Amino acid sequence: MSAGSIVVPVLVALGVAIELACCLGVLVMDDAFDKLHFLGPAAIVGPLLIAIAIVATESFSQSGVKALLTAALLIVASPVLTHATARALYIRRRDHIEQDPRPRP
Amino acid sequence: MNLWLIAATVLLFGLVPCAVVMLRGSIVEALVGLQMAGVLQTVVLLLLAQGFHRPPFFDLSLVLALLMLAGGLVFARMLERWV
């Protein structure tokens, strides 16, 4: 039994477990800001582990490089999306719920 | 069924919580659920491509990740201003 035959299932299982745990976190949390926190590990750790598992299986072939590229794209895109969503939520709440105490010019 | 296809099948169950959030939550919570579903689908496509040993299928997950970024930004901008 080689090291790869142990490492790859462990990486895939970890990646899947992290994704499912984050899905449950999105479901369980009450506030949208709290839900947003679970997008980070789901878009960064999970895909990275699975991409590493694919590279461990296929080496740096076409499949391995594309898997790494997809994981890298998710890693870059996730913070941008999270920031944009949190900004939208903040502006919506500020305009519709919270009143700005400062006088408007 | 190999390891990759089993993982993809298990991961599909994660869409259920996302669907519940999208159907029951506020509109911003629905956007969070949509983004989580997009991430999940990207990973599922990765696993399916590897499971079926079809390297061109990896392009699907790559394109989905790219479109998810663009779509999410458009939705966030729209929710910020109009809806």
Backbone of each chain as ProteinMPNN parsed JSONL, in Angstrom:
{"seq_chain_A": "MSAGSIVVPVLVALGVAIELACCLGVLVMDDAFDKLHFLGPAAIVGPLLIAIAIVATESFSQSGVKALLTAALLIVASPVLTHATARALYIRRRDHIEQDPRPRP", "coords_chain_A": {"N_chain_A": [[0.862, -1.201, 0.0], [0.736, 2.086, -1.028], [1.924, 5.423, -0.168], [0.41, 7.335, -1.426], [-2.056, 6.104, -1.838], [-3.174, 6.242, 0.613], [-3.096, 8.923, 1.333], [-4.591, 10.327, -0.61], [-7.421, 9.472, -0.391], [-7.816, 10.447, 2.215], [-7.423, 13.22, 1.929], [-9.5, 13.832, 0.136], [-11.739, 13.066, 1.653], [-11.497, 14.828, 3.807], [-11.811, 17.276, 2.469], [-14.457, 17.027, 1.486], [-15.811, 16.781, 3.913], [-15.331, 19.281, 5.08], [-16.645, 20.959, 3.272], [-19.321, 20.082, 3.583], [-19.719, 20.637, 6.295], [-19.537, 23.409, 6.257], [-21.779, 24.004, 4.722], [-23.778, 23.212, 6.48], [-23.253, 25.077, 8.46], [-23.969, 27.467, 7.17], [-26.662, 27.004, 7.038], [-27.449, 26.88, 9.729], [-26.702, 29.225, 11.108], [-27.925, 32.407, 12.284], [-27.847, 35.121, 11.4], [-27.189, 36.995, 8.373], [-24.614, 37.984, 8.113], [-23.218, 36.263, 9.792], [-23.611, 33.897, 8.415], [-22.094, 34.417, 6.17], [-19.489, 34.018, 7.01], [-19.0, 31.338, 6.695], [-18.548, 30.897, 4.074], [-15.908, 31.235, 3.47], [-13.993, 29.045, 4.389], [-15.259, 27.041, 2.888], [-14.823, 27.796, 0.265], [-12.112, 27.99, 0.082], [-10.441, 26.15, 1.66], [-11.617, 23.573, 1.238], [-11.811, 23.176, -1.726], [-9.059, 23.44, -2.234], [-7.875, 21.262, -0.886], [-9.02, 19.157, -2.316], [-8.08, 19.689, -4.865], [-5.35, 19.301, -4.41], [-5.415, 16.587, -3.879], [-6.154, 15.65, -6.389], [-3.924, 16.431, -7.869], [-2.035, 14.878, -6.588], [-2.805, 12.43, -7.516], [-2.826, 12.612, -10.356], [-0.555, 13.941, -10.984], [1.259, 16.756, -12.394], [-0.382, 17.032, -14.722], [-2.667, 17.775, -17.449], [-5.134, 17.608, -16.13], [-4.409, 17.938, -13.416], [-3.279, 20.504, -13.385], [-5.444, 22.074, -14.206], [-7.234, 21.583, -12.13], [-5.843, 22.737, -10.001], [-5.847, 25.356, -10.92], [-8.563, 25.966, -10.879], [-9.04, 25.813, -8.111], [-7.377, 27.91, -7.31], [-8.647, 30.054, -8.524], [-11.075, 30.056, -7.14], [-10.096, 30.654, -4.618], [-9.211, 33.241, -4.969], [-11.565, 34.49, -5.792], [-13.434, 34.162, -3.747], [-12.988, 35.877, -1.354], [-13.492, 38.361, -2.543], [-16.153, 38.164, -3.389], [-17.392, 37.705, -0.929], [-16.834, 40.097, 0.386], [-18.208, 41.911, -1.274], [-20.836, 41.046, -0.941], [-21.205, 41.397, 1.818], [-20.912, 44.133, 1.946], [-23.117, 44.968, 0.443], [-25.164, 44.053, 2.107], [-24.67, 45.569, 4.394], [-25.124, 48.176, 3.466], [-27.799, 47.986, 2.761], [-28.952, 47.504, 5.261], [-28.24, 49.789, 6.622], [-29.551, 51.774, 5.252], [-32.197, 51.032, 5.46], [-32.753, 50.133, 8.012], [-31.014, 51.02, 10.171], [-30.528, 54.307, 11.389], [-28.65, 57.029, 10.259], [-26.826, 58.945, 12.489], [-25.551, 61.32, 11.963], [-25.938, 64.641, 10.683], [-27.303, 65.267, 7.455], [-25.714, 66.775, 4.644]], "CA_chain_A": [[0.0, 0.0, 0.0], [1.604, 3.258, -1.148], [1.492, 6.593, 0.619], [-0.635, 8.031, -2.179], [-3.36, 5.455, -1.672], [-3.728, 6.662, 1.909], [-3.21, 10.383, 1.402], [-5.652, 10.843, -1.485], [-8.751, 9.375, 0.249], [-7.899, 11.327, 3.391], [-7.607, 14.589, 1.447], [-10.856, 13.967, -0.426], [-12.705, 13.01, 2.761], [-11.409, 16.094, 4.543], [-12.42, 18.321, 1.644], [-15.911, 16.854, 1.48], [-16.32, 17.067, 5.269], [-15.312, 20.73, 5.284], [-17.725, 21.54, 2.469], [-20.622, 19.781, 4.201], [-19.814, 21.381, 7.563], [-19.827, 24.807, 5.944], [-23.185, 24.064, 4.305], [-24.587, 23.191, 7.7], [-23.051, 26.371, 9.122], [-24.811, 28.455, 6.482], [-28.062, 26.731, 7.391], [-27.734, 27.011, 11.161], [-26.488, 30.581, 11.614], [-29.121, 33.237, 12.203], [-27.681, 36.37, 10.674], [-26.51, 36.838, 7.077], [-23.18, 38.205, 8.327], [-22.677, 35.01, 10.338], [-23.606, 32.904, 7.335], [-21.004, 34.744, 5.241], [-18.218, 33.486, 7.505], [-18.809, 29.941, 6.298], [-18.154, 30.823, 2.663], [-14.443, 31.237, 3.381], [-13.415, 27.694, 4.349], [-15.848, 26.231, 1.815], [-14.268, 28.17, -1.044], [-10.644, 28.01, 0.102], [-9.804, 24.924, 2.172], [-12.161, 22.383, 0.586], [-11.307, 22.999, -3.092], [-7.6, 23.274, -2.246], [-7.58, 19.872, -0.511], [-9.406, 18.258, -3.405], [-7.127, 19.914, -5.96], [-4.091, 18.629, -4.041], [-5.642, 15.149, -4.063], [-6.12, 15.369, -7.833], [-2.521, 16.545, -8.297], [-1.329, 13.704, -6.067], [-3.154, 11.282, -8.357], [-2.535, 12.805, -11.785], [0.644, 14.764, -11.112], [0.963, 18.044, -13.021], [-0.892, 16.847, -16.076], [-3.726, 18.732, -17.761], [-6.141, 17.55, -15.066], [-3.875, 18.506, -12.182], [-3.111, 21.963, -13.515], [-6.768, 22.704, -14.236], [-7.79, 21.52, -10.774], [-5.177, 23.779, -9.209], [-6.303, 26.652, -11.425], [-9.914, 26.169, -10.352], [-8.918, 26.119, -6.682], [-6.796, 29.256, -7.185], [-9.696, 31.014, -8.891], [-12.011, 30.128, -6.012], [-9.421, 31.32, -3.502], [-9.198, 34.677, -5.263], [-12.922, 35.023, -5.951], [-14.256, 34.083, -2.534], [-12.974, 37.091, -0.533], [-14.118, 39.463, -3.279], [-17.602, 37.969, -3.314], [-17.827, 37.887, 0.461], [-16.794, 41.532, 0.679], [-19.284, 42.583, -2.004], [-22.114, 40.689, -0.314], [-21.285, 42.051, 3.125], [-21.121, 45.565, 1.688], [-24.51, 45.133, 0.045], [-25.999, 43.862, 3.295], [-24.469, 46.715, 5.279], [-25.811, 49.345, 2.892], [-29.253, 47.76, 2.879], [-29.372, 47.671, 6.662], [-28.052, 51.175, 7.027], [-30.583, 52.597, 4.622], [-33.57, 50.655, 5.776], [-32.956, 49.801, 9.42], [-30.307, 51.946, 11.06], [-30.523, 55.708, 10.988], [-27.355, 57.691, 10.41], [-27.034, 60.063, 13.425], [-24.938, 62.568, 11.487], [-26.831, 65.418, 9.797], [-26.944, 65.192, 6.046], [-25.444, 68.134, 4.132]], "C_chain_A": [[0.894, 1.245, 0.0], [1.059, 4.412, -0.31], [0.364, 7.325, -0.082], [-2.007, 7.419, -1.993], [-3.981, 5.758, -0.322], [-4.02, 8.154, 1.898], [-4.399, 10.887, 0.589], [-7.047, 10.665, -0.876], [-8.901, 10.277, 1.462], [-8.14, 12.774, 2.962], [-9.019, 14.805, 0.911], [-11.897, 13.967, 0.689], [-12.69, 14.303, 3.571], [-12.084, 17.23, 3.773], [-13.932, 18.237, 1.648], [-16.496, 17.203, 2.853], [-16.354, 18.571, 5.52], [-16.436, 21.402, 4.503], [-19.089, 21.307, 3.134], [-20.796, 20.536, 5.518], [-20.138, 22.846, 7.301], [-21.266, 24.983, 5.46], [-24.104, 24.068, 5.522], [-24.46, 24.512, 8.457], [-23.9, 27.459, 8.493], [-26.277, 28.258, 6.864], [-28.368, 27.132, 8.831], [-27.641, 28.463, 11.643], [-27.715, 31.464, 11.358], [-28.961, 34.42, 11.255], [-26.939, 36.13, 9.357], [-25.005, 37.074, 7.215], [-22.523, 36.942, 8.883], [-22.596, 33.935, 9.264], [-22.429, 33.14, 6.398], [-19.667, 34.155, 5.689], [-17.939, 32.074, 6.994], [-18.476, 29.795, 4.821], [-16.64, 30.681, 2.515], [-13.834, 29.851, 3.335], [-13.968, 26.84, 3.215], [-15.21, 26.546, 0.471], [-12.743, 28.124, -1.066], [-10.078, 26.647, 0.489], [-10.276, 23.681, 1.409], [-11.638, 22.177, -0.833], [-9.797, 22.787, -3.152], [-7.223, 21.832, -1.904], [-7.892, 18.912, -1.657], [-8.485, 18.445, -4.609], [-5.785, 19.248, -5.655], [-4.234, 17.117, -4.221], [-5.584, 14.785, -5.542], [-4.688, 15.445, -8.351], [-1.722, 15.345, -7.801], [-1.619, 12.461, -6.907], [-2.621, 11.424, -9.783], [-1.215, 13.509, -12.037], [0.282, 16.08, -11.833], [0.606, 17.846, -14.502], [-1.94, 17.928, -16.332], [-4.766, 18.776, -16.635], [-5.645, 18.242, -13.802], [-3.757, 20.01, -12.245], [-4.468, 22.656, -13.515], [-7.431, 22.667, -12.858], [-7.16, 22.592, -9.88], [-5.64, 25.174, -9.62], [-7.704, 26.972, -10.894], [-9.865, 26.533, -8.868], [-8.363, 27.534, -6.486], [-7.835, 30.319, -7.504], [-10.707, 31.166, -7.755], [-11.385, 30.88, -4.844], [-9.388, 32.828, -3.722], [-10.618, 35.246, -5.242], [-13.689, 35.088, -4.644], [-14.189, 35.339, -1.66], [-13.633, 38.279, -1.222], [-15.636, 39.369, -3.173], [-18.127, 38.218, -1.907], [-17.857, 39.369, 0.817], [-17.954, 42.249, -0.008], [-20.64, 42.286, -1.362], [-22.27, 41.38, 1.036], [-21.527, 43.554, 2.961], [-22.581, 45.83, 1.302], [-25.435, 45.013, 1.25], [-25.888, 45.065, 4.234], [-25.222, 47.932, 4.764], [-27.32, 49.173, 3.002], [-29.721, 47.996, 4.31], [-29.256, 49.127, 7.091], [-29.152, 52.045, 6.446], [-31.975, 52.272, 5.133], [-33.803, 50.41, 7.26], [-32.303, 50.848, 10.315], [-30.381, 53.361, 10.497], [-29.143, 56.291, 11.226], [-27.529, 58.906, 11.319], [-26.466, 61.384, 12.916], [-25.905, 63.33, 10.581], [-26.349, 65.348, 8.347], [-26.716, 66.607, 5.507], [-26.551, 68.584, 3.184]], "O_chain_A": [[1.703, 1.437, 0.907], [-0.071, 4.39, 0.178], [-0.53, 7.871, 0.564], [-3.012, 8.129, -1.99], [-5.179, 5.555, -0.128], [-5.058, 8.598, 2.391], [-5.133, 11.768, 1.038], [-7.806, 11.634, -0.845], [-9.98, 10.811, 1.715], [-8.96, 13.473, 3.556], [-9.655, 15.822, 1.191], [-12.828, 14.771, 0.674], [-13.738, 14.809, 3.97], [-12.824, 18.034, 4.341], [-14.617, 19.25, 1.794], [-17.545, 17.841, 2.943], [-17.307, 19.079, 6.11], [-17.099, 22.305, 5.011], [-19.904, 22.224, 3.234], [-21.887, 21.018, 5.823], [-20.918, 23.456, 8.032], [-21.902, 25.995, 5.755], [-25.075, 24.823, 5.586], [-25.434, 25.007, 9.025], [-24.485, 28.28, 9.199], [-27.032, 29.221, 6.995], [-29.441, 27.668, 9.11], [-28.422, 28.88, 12.498], [-28.434, 31.298, 10.373], [-29.825, 34.686, 10.419], [-26.159, 35.185, 9.237], [-24.21, 36.442, 6.519], [-21.408, 36.592, 8.495], [-21.639, 33.163, 9.208], [-21.833, 32.191, 5.89], [-18.816, 33.832, 4.861], [-16.783, 31.665, 6.876], [-18.158, 28.699, 4.361], [-16.153, 30.084, 1.555], [-13.21, 29.498, 2.334], [-13.253, 26.018, 2.643], [-15.07, 25.66, -0.373], [-12.144, 28.212, -2.138], [-9.316, 26.053, -0.275], [-9.471, 22.849, 0.988], [-11.077, 21.123, -1.13], [-9.303, 22.05, -4.006], [-6.356, 21.245, -2.551], [-7.135, 17.981, -1.932], [-8.148, 17.479, -5.294], [-5.154, 18.691, -6.553], [-3.3, 16.446, -4.659], [-5.036, 13.747, -5.912], [-4.278, 14.626, -9.173], [-0.839, 14.849, -8.5], [-0.791, 11.555, -7.001], [-2.044, 10.491, -10.343], [-0.8, 13.657, -13.186], [-0.888, 16.461, -11.867], [1.225, 18.425, -15.395], [-2.089, 18.867, -15.55], [-5.219, 19.85, -16.24], [-6.366, 19.032, -13.192], [-4.088, 20.712, -11.29], [-4.628, 23.708, -12.896], [-8.111, 23.616, -12.468], [-7.847, 23.261, -9.108], [-5.805, 26.059, -8.78], [-7.99, 28.107, -10.511], [-10.56, 27.445, -8.422], [-8.818, 28.269, -5.61], [-7.9, 31.355, -6.842], [-11.141, 32.276, -7.448], [-12.059, 31.651, -4.161], [-9.52, 33.601, -2.774], [-10.847, 36.346, -4.738], [-14.512, 35.983, -4.455], [-15.238, 35.837, -1.252], [-14.26, 39.11, -0.566], [-16.316, 40.359, -2.905], [-19.163, 38.854, -1.716], [-18.788, 39.841, 1.47], [-18.61, 43.096, 0.599], [-21.489, 43.171, -1.254], [-23.344, 41.889, 1.357], [-22.257, 44.164, 3.743], [-23.196, 46.787, 1.77], [-26.382, 45.788, 1.392], [-26.884, 45.52, 4.796], [-25.878, 48.636, 5.531], [-28.034, 50.128, 3.306], [-30.761, 48.613, 4.538], [-30.092, 49.628, 7.843], [-29.626, 52.968, 7.11], [-32.831, 53.153, 5.224], [-34.942, 50.473, 7.72], [-32.977, 51.486, 11.124], [-30.305, 53.572, 9.286], [-28.54, 56.069, 12.275], [-28.289, 59.813, 10.983], [-26.859, 62.451, 13.388], [-26.619, 62.714, 9.79], [-25.15, 65.368, 8.067], [-27.441, 67.534, 5.87], [-26.498, 69.694, 2.656]]}, "seq_chain_B": "MNLWLIAATVLLFGLVPCAVVMLRGSIVEALVGLQMAGVLQTVVLLLLAQGFHRPPFFDLSLVLALLMLAGGLVFARMLERWV", "coords_chain_B": {"N_chain_B": [[-18.337, 2.705, -9.36], [-16.049, 4.984, -8.161], [-13.665, 6.456, -5.823], [-13.807, 9.226, -6.273], [-16.269, 9.686, -7.526], [-18.0, 8.808, -5.557], [-17.452, 10.704, -3.58], [-18.358, 13.003, -4.92], [-21.067, 12.426, -5.095], [-21.811, 12.33, -2.39], [-21.284, 14.945, -1.733], [-23.243, 16.289, -3.078], [-25.427, 16.258, -1.408], [-25.046, 18.41, 0.154], [-26.279, 20.467, -1.113], [-28.838, 20.621, -0.23], [-29.096, 22.022, 2.361], [-28.327, 24.54, 1.347], [-30.388, 25.077, -0.458], [-32.522, 25.233, 1.318], [-31.824, 27.514, 2.788], [-31.915, 29.392, 0.736], [-34.615, 29.349, 0.084], [-35.981, 29.988, 2.417], [-34.752, 32.099, 3.77], [-33.825, 35.637, 4.112], [-33.407, 38.014, 1.386], [-30.709, 38.596, 1.055], [-29.551, 36.563, 2.505], [-30.34, 34.509, 0.868], [-28.695, 35.028, -1.278], [-26.228, 34.418, -0.158], [-26.609, 31.682, 0.222], [-26.81, 30.943, -2.447], [-24.231, 31.492, -3.363], [-22.781, 29.682, -1.835], [-23.834, 27.319, -2.872], [-22.841, 27.53, -5.458], [-20.061, 27.297, -5.055], [-20.031, 24.719, -4.089], [-20.998, 23.28, -6.295], [-18.945, 23.742, -8.085], [-16.859, 22.282, -6.929], [-18.008, 19.763, -7.017], [-18.118, 19.357, -9.791], [-15.384, 19.281, -10.321], [-14.721, 16.889, -8.99], [-16.305, 15.065, -10.411], [-15.203, 15.242, -12.968], [-12.678, 14.196, -12.512], [-13.436, 11.7, -11.593], [-14.639, 10.496, -13.812], [-12.514, 10.377, -15.495], [-12.021, 12.332, -17.491], [-10.321, 14.73, -18.805], [-11.072, 17.15, -20.272], [-13.447, 17.867, -19.001], [-12.747, 19.293, -16.797], [-12.684, 21.888, -17.543], [-15.263, 22.777, -17.268], [-15.687, 23.157, -14.495], [-13.846, 25.152, -14.082], [-14.847, 27.255, -15.65], [-17.302, 27.594, -14.402], [-16.492, 28.494, -11.871], [-15.449, 30.956, -12.587], [-17.69, 32.252, -13.698], [-19.29, 32.271, -11.488], [-18.108, 34.154, -9.862], [-18.496, 36.516, -11.396], [-21.327, 36.554, -11.588], [-22.069, 36.612, -8.876], [-21.045, 39.091, -8.083], [-22.604, 40.81, -9.639], [-25.168, 40.263, -8.626], [-24.803, 41.097, -5.958], [-24.319, 43.818, -6.293], [-26.745, 44.574, -7.379], [-28.524, 43.988, -5.295], [-27.649, 45.788, -3.486], [-28.548, 48.215, -4.425], [-31.105, 48.232, -5.777], [-33.081, 46.224, -5.179]], "CA_chain_B": [[-18.16, 3.917, -8.523], [-14.742, 5.113, -7.528], [-13.62, 7.399, -4.695], [-14.183, 10.585, -6.694], [-17.705, 9.737, -7.783], [-18.675, 8.71, -4.252], [-17.323, 12.013, -2.931], [-19.252, 13.938, -5.602], [-22.447, 12.099, -4.712], [-22.014, 12.768, -1.0], [-21.256, 16.408, -1.702], [-24.504, 16.823, -3.608], [-26.37, 16.441, -0.302], [-24.84, 19.755, 0.696], [-27.157, 21.437, -1.78], [-30.112, 20.715, 0.489], [-29.082, 23.2, 3.237], [-28.281, 25.764, 0.539], [-31.735, 25.311, -0.977], [-33.378, 25.668, 2.436], [-31.479, 28.915, 3.071], [-32.398, 30.236, -0.369], [-36.077, 29.41, 0.052], [-36.579, 30.472, 3.661], [-34.075, 33.251, 4.336], [-34.025, 36.926, 3.449], [-32.855, 37.982, 0.025], [-29.249, 38.536, 1.133], [-29.239, 35.19, 2.919], [-30.484, 33.68, -0.332], [-27.483, 35.212, -2.087], [-25.168, 33.628, 0.491], [-26.896, 30.288, -0.122], [-26.484, 30.746, -3.861], [-22.773, 31.447, -3.495], [-22.328, 28.399, -1.288], [-24.192, 26.285, -3.851], [-21.904, 27.651, -6.576], [-18.789, 26.697, -4.638], [-20.261, 23.274, -3.98], [-21.105, 22.731, -7.642], [-17.609, 23.764, -8.688], [-16.104, 21.141, -6.392], [-18.632, 18.537, -7.549], [-17.667, 19.19, -11.177], [-13.992, 18.819, -10.244], [-14.709, 15.478, -8.601], [-16.874, 14.265, -11.497], [-14.226, 15.194, -14.063], [-11.642, 13.248, -12.124], [-14.043, 10.376, -11.458], [-14.891, 9.928, -15.149], [-11.239, 10.415, -16.24], [-12.204, 13.158, -18.681], [-9.668, 16.027, -18.544], [-11.789, 18.352, -20.738], [-14.529, 18.238, -18.093], [-12.248, 20.239, -15.801], [-12.999, 23.235, -18.02], [-16.582, 23.166, -16.753], [-15.547, 23.713, -13.144], [-13.102, 26.401, -14.207], [-15.769, 28.278, -16.16], [-18.31, 27.854, -13.367], [-15.883, 29.342, -10.839], [-15.325, 32.305, -13.151], [-19.026, 32.842, -13.827], [-19.827, 32.491, -10.145], [-17.577, 35.442, -9.41], [-19.184, 37.59, -12.109], [-22.729, 36.558, -11.195], [-22.184, 37.049, -7.479], [-20.821, 40.54, -8.01], [-23.782, 41.485, -10.213], [-26.259, 40.129, -7.653], [-24.515, 41.935, -4.79], [-24.514, 45.21, -6.706], [-28.179, 44.797, -7.574], [-29.18, 44.003, -3.983], [-27.208, 46.991, -2.793], [-29.176, 49.425, -4.937], [-32.45, 48.275, -6.335], [-34.106, 45.283, -4.695]], "C_chain_B": [[-16.751, 3.911, -7.932], [-14.826, 6.178, -6.425], [-14.164, 8.77, -5.085], [-15.681, 10.696, -6.913], [-18.501, 9.623, -6.485], [-18.623, 10.056, -3.531], [-18.25, 13.034, -3.575], [-20.702, 13.694, -5.208], [-22.75, 12.563, -3.294], [-22.113, 14.288, -0.939], [-22.561, 17.013, -2.219], [-25.537, 17.024, -2.5], [-26.204, 17.806, 0.359], [-25.709, 20.805, 0.034], [-28.476, 21.618, -1.03], [-30.115, 21.893, 1.48], [-29.051, 24.515, 2.46], [-29.675, 26.098, 0.0], [-32.667, 25.799, 0.123], [-33.102, 27.135, 2.761], [-32.032, 29.819, 1.98], [-33.914, 30.387, -0.338], [-36.669, 30.092, 1.282], [-35.978, 31.757, 4.188], [-34.452, 34.545, 3.642], [-33.305, 36.907, 2.11], [-31.328, 37.947, 0.042], [-28.804, 37.153, 1.599], [-29.365, 34.233, 1.733], [-29.264, 33.819, -1.23], [-26.316, 34.427, -1.493], [-25.361, 32.14, 0.169], [-26.546, 29.979, -1.561], [-24.977, 30.65, -4.065], [-22.218, 30.133, -2.957], [-22.654, 27.261, -2.259], [-23.249, 26.332, -5.053], [-20.559, 27.034, -6.259], [-18.91, 25.172, -4.626], [-20.31, 22.622, -5.366], [-19.758, 22.714, -8.346], [-16.8, 22.557, -8.227], [-16.68, 19.822, -6.918], [-18.183, 18.294, -8.991], [-16.204, 18.748, -11.241], [-13.946, 17.317, -9.985], [-15.249, 14.591, -9.723], [-15.881, 14.139, -12.651], [-13.127, 14.185, -13.749], [-12.199, 11.829, -12.067], [-14.285, 9.706, -12.8], [-13.63, 9.903, -16.012], [-11.386, 11.167, -17.561], [-11.579, 14.533, -18.416], [-10.407, 17.243, -19.102], [-12.91, 18.795, -19.806], [-14.062, 19.229, -17.018], [-12.524, 21.683, -16.222], [-14.335, 23.719, -17.459], [-16.468, 23.8, -15.37], [-14.809, 25.045, -13.179], [-14.024, 27.541, -14.651], [-16.823, 28.613, -15.113], [-17.744, 28.753, -12.27], [-15.78, 30.788, -11.323], [-16.688, 32.991, -13.222], [-19.653, 33.101, -12.466], [-19.354, 33.824, -9.581], [-18.346, 36.586, -10.066], [-20.647, 37.688, -11.659], [-22.932, 37.054, -9.771], [-22.001, 38.548, -7.332], [-22.022, 41.309, -8.555], [-24.951, 41.431, -9.225], [-26.038, 41.053, -6.459], [-24.749, 43.406, -5.12], [-26.002, 45.523, -6.841], [-28.889, 44.876, -6.219], [-28.834, 45.27, -3.215], [-28.053, 48.2, -3.192], [-30.672, 49.32, -5.158], [-33.479, 47.379, -5.649], [-34.364, 45.497, -3.205]], "O_chain_B": [[-16.332, 2.948, -7.289], [-15.893, 6.721, -6.136], [-14.894, 9.397, -4.318], [-16.296, 11.69, -6.528], [-19.544, 10.258, -6.328], [-19.612, 10.498, -2.946], [-18.863, 13.843, -2.879], [-21.47, 14.636, -5.012], [-23.814, 13.122, -3.029], [-22.92, 14.843, -0.193], [-22.932, 18.122, -1.836], [-26.427, 17.865, -2.63], [-27.109, 18.294, 1.037], [-25.862, 21.91, 0.556], [-29.147, 22.64, -1.175], [-31.047, 22.697, 1.452], [-29.677, 25.493, 2.868], [-30.089, 27.258, 0.002], [-33.502, 26.674, -0.106], [-34.032, 27.909, 2.983], [-32.56, 30.893, 2.268], [-34.439, 31.441, -0.697], [-37.734, 30.704, 1.203], [-36.617, 32.451, 4.979], [-35.271, 34.569, 2.723], [-32.675, 35.915, 1.743], [-30.711, 37.348, -0.839], [-27.789, 36.636, 1.134], [-28.601, 33.276, 1.607], [-28.842, 32.854, -1.868], [-25.515, 33.844, -2.223], [-24.398, 31.43, -0.12], [-26.049, 28.896, -1.872], [-24.502, 29.825, -4.846], [-21.306, 29.545, -3.539], [-21.849, 26.349, -2.445], [-22.895, 25.29, -5.604], [-19.979, 26.331, -7.086], [-18.025, 24.45, -5.084], [-19.739, 21.553, -5.582], [-19.457, 21.795, -9.107], [-16.14, 21.895, -9.028], [-15.94, 18.887, -7.223], [-17.901, 17.158, -9.371], [-15.825, 17.947, -12.095], [-13.235, 16.573, -10.662], [-14.728, 13.502, -9.965], [-15.734, 13.068, -13.24], [-12.703, 13.42, -14.615], [-11.521, 10.873, -12.444], [-14.155, 8.487, -12.92], [-13.682, 9.448, -17.155], [-10.938, 10.702, -18.609], [-12.24, 15.41, -17.861], [-10.379, 18.296, -18.465], [-13.291, 19.965, -19.811], [-14.877, 19.917, -16.404], [-12.591, 22.584, -15.386], [-14.521, 24.909, -17.206], [-17.069, 24.84, -15.099], [-15.109, 25.953, -12.404], [-13.985, 28.641, -14.1], [-17.196, 29.775, -14.951], [-18.424, 29.662, -11.794], [-15.998, 31.725, -10.556], [-16.827, 34.158, -12.855], [-20.446, 34.028, -12.302], [-20.106, 34.53, -8.909], [-18.794, 37.511, -9.388], [-21.143, 38.78, -11.382], [-23.854, 37.822, -9.495], [-22.705, 39.199, -6.561], [-22.411, 42.337, -8.0], [-25.639, 42.43, -9.013], [-26.969, 41.714, -5.999], [-25.312, 44.147, -4.315], [-26.457, 46.603, -6.463], [-29.752, 45.73, -6.018], [-29.62, 45.759, -2.404], [-28.252, 49.11, -2.387], [-31.426, 50.214, -4.773], [-34.647, 47.757, -5.553], [-35.192, 44.803, -2.615]]}, "name": "protein", "num_of_chains": 2, "seq": "MSAGSIVVPVLVALGVAIELACCLGVLVMDDAFDKLHFLGPAAIVGPLLIAIAIVATESFSQSGVKALLTAALLIVASPVLTHATARALYIRRRDHIEQDPRPRPMNLWLIAATVLLFGLVPCAVVMLRGSIVEALVGLQMAGVLQTVVLLLLAQGFHRPPFFDLSLVLALLMLAGGLVFARMLERWV"}
